[in-house]
Structures are given as structure tokens and as C-alpha cells.
Amino acid sequence: MRRSQPLCGLRAMVQSGVLYGLGTMLGFGLADFLAKKAIGRSGYVACVLYIQLAGVVPLLLYPGGFGGWQVEARFLGAALIVSAASAFTTLSFFRGIEVGKLSIVSPLGSAWPLLVLPFGIVVLGEVLTASKIFGALFATVGVILTVYRSGQGSVADGEGGVRYGLLALLGSSVTFISIRIFVRDFDPVLLALAVRALAAAMILCYGFLSKERVGVQDLSAGTLLALAGMADGFAFLSYNLGVRTEDLSLVAPVASCAPLVAILLARIFFRERITGLQKVGVASVVVGIVALSIV
């Protein structure tokens, strides 16, 4: 896959794995924020379904195109595994932000590097420099710090979305590890398209079986979900491209900083207060990203 000239120029300053991670971080963070604004008027199943469908748009617009249609059994099996994990993750996550606070559920669901990084190092044999280890630790600790509320102690104090956030954490770990395993054998854009289509079908079936609402009647909510879906699709594509060519242990910590975007937007538009400990977490995330960017 030919890299664009801007990316080649930026690579001299910042590793491309960090750029892919930043694209993932911005996309997921924006998608979480937009979904939170719409979820009260649509329900979590409809929210997840329409985000999956709208996320196809940036994949179809990707200028790199497809590397060829692969419909053999291995490709379908890989897509089924990733899509099942993705459907479970998104249903858990959006149920969490429906009943809980975005500033709590988002960091929990994004703490997947705690499981993904050891996998990359132990199983895949990836090697981290001292600056990468420092950056990964700071970024991950920063995400965890945003979970705690100053003056309230444990994250579990009165937060109904925590259970779903933890389920999303487990599901996202399986999802992103699976993508890393399969994406180097298949075209990343085609795999992302197949995953979104299959995940949407699974979510639709879940909606009918659980008798949850799957339609959106509010036009403004539908518009928000369409925008959230495109941001989510962009993030998913950015992650797939990143781990196809770069180390999982480099892309993952930056990508997992999506709560930084969601919390800042929630602070601006929802007037959610950021506690002192959360501010420390934000600073830790920034330090981590800078350390990971060092060549």
C-alpha cells in the first residue's frame, strides 16, 4: 500500500503508528460523544446498529481501495470472530453510557491496552524501547485515573454503567487482538467492511430477540448517529491500517486515549465537571502520547 506524501513527511517527526493511533483516538472519542447525545432519544440497540451501518461510509470512501475480494473460509471465519466480539463490545459499551456517565464508562471501555500490550509483547514478540514502555504506562494509567472520582473513592460508587464498561473492556480486548492477528493476512478495508456488515446483522437479531427498539424516529438523533458512525468507521479503519504495518504495542496505547476526547467534549458541551484526579489523568495521557511519538 502506497503511503501518501503528507504521511511520509510527518513520519520524520512522528512514527506513523502514533498517527494511526491518533486517528483512532479522535474517531472513537468523537463517536462516543455524539452517541451519548443521541442515545436517550434512540435507545442503545438502535444507536449501535446505526453507528455500525453509517461506519461503512468512510470505508467505501477510502482512497486506497481494496486489495481484492477474499471470500474463502478463512476470511469469513476471521470476520465472524471479530464481528461477534465487536457486537458484544459495542452493545455493552453503549448500554453503559445509556445508564451511566460517559466520563466513567468511556475510560473503562478504552483500557484494553492493559490486556492487549502483554499479548503483543509475549505472544507476538514485539520489543518496546524505554520511551515506548514509559509512554504506554503513562497513557494507560492516565485512562485509568479518569475512572476515579475525587472525594468519592472507588469507581463503583453509584455508577450503574461500570459493569457494562468492564464488559466492554473485555470485549474490546478480544476485538483488537483478533484484528491484529487477522489483518495482516487479509485486506484491512475489506475486513473492516465485512466485520461491520456481520456485526450489524448480529445486533439487529439481538434487537428483535430482546424486543429492544431498533428504529430511530427523531431526525436530529439520526443525524447525530450518522456522524457518530462515520467517526467510528474512520477510527476502525485507522486502527486496522495501523496494526497492519506497525506494532500493536505502539498503536494501541495511543488509540485507547479516546476518553480524553470524549471527556473534553463532555466538559464543553455537557458541562460535566472534570475532577482534579481526572485532570491528572489527562496530563498523564498527553505525556504518554509524546513519549510514544519519540522515534
Secondary structure, DSSP 8 states (H G I E B T S, - for coil): ----HHHHHHHTTS-HHHHHHHHHHHHHHHHHHHHHHHHHHH-HHHHHHHHHHHTHHHHHH-TT--S----SHHHHHHHHHHHHHHHHHHHHHHHHHHHS-HHHHHHHHT-THHHHHHHHHHTS-----HHHHHHHHHHHHHHHHTTSBTTTBSTTSS-TTHHHHHHHHHHHHHHHHHHHHHTTTS-HHHHHHHHHHHHHHHHHHHHHHHT-------HHHHHHHHHHHHHHHHHHHHHHHHHHHS-HHHHHHHHTTHHHHHHHHIIIII-----HHHHHHHHHHHHHHHHHH--
